[in-house]
Each structure stands twice: as structure tokens, then as C-alpha cells.
């Protein structure tokens, strides 16, 4: 059930973000990307303030833990979302999905490099089959593969950051047995602060100069829904990793990508 929800929520957010960037005209990927993380921070810290969220590992979260585990995951998460949304400004949906087809292999390699966890031979064969099949399906059914250098660089950087983030989250969940909401309580603020600060510095002046805050006022539903779906994707992503692994998560993502 968790995997099915994950496969349903992600595509909705992907299409909605592209619509915000292209049709609504709010071409600020960092600020758009920060919506889900900000909402996740508000929800989890609000639940904590209301006494609805128990922090079982609060005594173990010291400065060293935060710097070595929470900060890198949060920064990688922020970079993943920023690159992932910015790429829609440079390439079409088909090519983006085509390039993402190789993320499971990148994740498996980084999992081995960081955790020393080897995939079984049959799993490696399955990964190659899934990635190859995804590429063929997207190329045949969606068309419109237009390559740009900037888009390719963003795609590669985003895949690397996402793989590192997923593997580190996998390690954090398995090593400390944190539940999903507590994990989000510690990790979401880092990503939200990083993305929102970068967005204010790099995109904020343009938003104000061109009066694009009015776009938010004119299309509140788009932004509220994007924040809500962003929270849902984060919840589902963490839950899938918790019950399986980072590599499994990316395989599911590729199966999801070929669904019309």
C-alpha cells in the first residue's frame, strides 16, 4: 500500500511543479522546491509543540550528530529538489524521465560505496532491465528528446545528490530506528532553510522586481497543493526506504515513470 501511494503522489507533484514554472509563470525553482520542505517543517514542529509527536532520539541528537548526519542529508535534499525543478526550464518531461532512468544504478553504486552493501547478482540484472526498459518506453512513447548542456549538468548533479541523500537517509533510519515523522522533524528544517535562503538571495530580487508575488496571490491553489504534495512525497519516500531500501525506492520510481 505504501509503495502504491508513493507511485501515485510523485507524478502529480512533478506535473504540478512544471505547470507552476511554465504555465503560471513563476519561474523560480528554488522557491517552488522549498514549499514542501517548509510545510513539512511547520507540520512536524507544530505536532511537537502540540504534544502529538514524541522525539525518542532527542537525547542522542547533539551538535556532532546534527553536523555529520542531519546537515548533509538536508543539504543534499535541498540540492536534489532545486536541480530537479530547475531542469524543467531547460528540457522537456520526456528527456528528464529518460535521464532519471539511470538513478537506480547510481543509487546502488553509492550504497555500495557508502554502506558496503552489495546488491545480489539477480538484483543487478533486474536493475539493468528496468533502466533499459524505462529508457526504451519513454523514447518510443513520449518523444521530444531535446538535449541542452545546462539541463544535462543539472540532471547529473540532481541524480548524484538524490542518491547520496537516499543512502544517508537509509543509514539513518536503519541505524537509529527513527519513525518517519521524527526523521522529518530533524531533517526537513535543514533542507527548507537551505532552499529558501538560496531562493531569497538568487531569485527573490527578480520576484520583487517583476511583481511576481502577484502570481502567488492569483494562483493560491497551485502553491498550497504543491506544498501539500511535497509533504506527501517526503512522507512516502521515507516510509518506502524504511520498509525496503534506497535502491528499491528508485526502482519503483522508474516503474512509475513509464505509466502513461
Helices and strands as residue ranges (DSSP letters): H 2-19, I 20-24, H 29-49, G 58-60, H 63-65, I 66-70, H 71-86, G 87-89, H 93-100, H 103-115, H 121-141, H 149-176, H 180-199, I 200-204, H 205-209, H 213-218, H 220-243, H 246-257
